[in-house]
């Protein structure tokens, strides 16, 4: 990798799961953190993939609207699915010349 660390390093991948629609303010019990598997921090040779480490994930007030059955113009979260959002990440490895390792970039974290 660009910083000389172990190219065979493996990390766990975690997700925040939305449990059920809410009334009022969200509570910690309305979400569950799960480990979905492991991920190598090195992209395969000749790949166009990138590996990004999430540094910060945003918790915005509009997310509360998405935790209700009807959220107006936005599609609500689906119970049992990961929560989506925006954040900042660091590129750990890249198969693309235009995306540099250790570059910091804005993210949309889809499920």
N, C-alpha and C positions, 0 to 999 in steps of 0.2 A: 504494500500500500504506500501511498505517498509519504506518510510519516515514518515509514520503516517498521511499523508494527507487524505482528504475525498475520500473514495473508490468509491463514487458515482459521482465524478467529471466528467463533460462532457466538451469537447472542440470541436471547429469547425475544420474541415479538409479542407485545402486549396490546390489548385493545380495551377500551372502555365501552361496556355494553349497556344500552338503555333497557331497563327492565320492564317498565310499565308507564302508561300515561299518568300524569300528575295533576293534582289540584293544588293551588297555592305555590309555594316555593319548592324547588327541588331539594331533596335530601340525599345524603351519601348512600342511603339504602335504596334509592331509585336507580342506582347504577352498580355495575359489577366490573371489576378488572379481571380479565382472563389472559392467560398465556396461550397463544395460538400455535406455537411451534418455534423452531429455531431458524436462524438465517445466517448464512456466511457473509462476512463483510467484504468479500472479494467477488467482483462480477466475473463470469466465465470469459475466457479469451474470445475475441472477435464479437463480443456482445455489445449492444447499444444500451444496455441497462445502466442504471445508476443506483447506488445504495446511499440512502439519506438517513441520518440520525436526527430524530426530532429533538430540538432543544427547548422550544417553548410552544405550548398549545394555548390558544385563546379560549377563554370562557366568557362569551359575550352575552349581554342581556337578551338578545333575540333568540338565543338557544332555548330559553325557558318557553317561548312561544312554540317551538318545535316539539316540546315535550307534552303537548296537549293534543287531544284528538282532532281539534279543528284549530288551525293556526293562520287562517286568513289566506294571504297570497303565497305563503311558503308551504311546501310539503312537509308534514310532520315526520318526526323520527318514527321508525318502526320498532315496536317492542321486540327485544331479543336480538337487535342488530347493533353494530358499532355506531358510536356517535361520530358525526363528521364535523369538521371545523377547519380553522385556519391557524397557521403557526409559522415558526421559523426553524429551519433545519440546516445541517452541515453535511455536505457531500463527503462521504467516506471513501467511495471508489466510483469510478466512472468509466464507461466504455465509449464515451463521446468526447471528441476533441474539444468541443465548444463548452463543455461543462468541466470545470477544474475541481480536482480533489481539494478538500478543506475549504471550499468556497461556501459562504453562507447564503441561503436563498429563502424567499417566502414560499410557503407551502399551502396547498389545500389538501387536507387529509380525508380522502374518501373512504367509504367502507367497502 
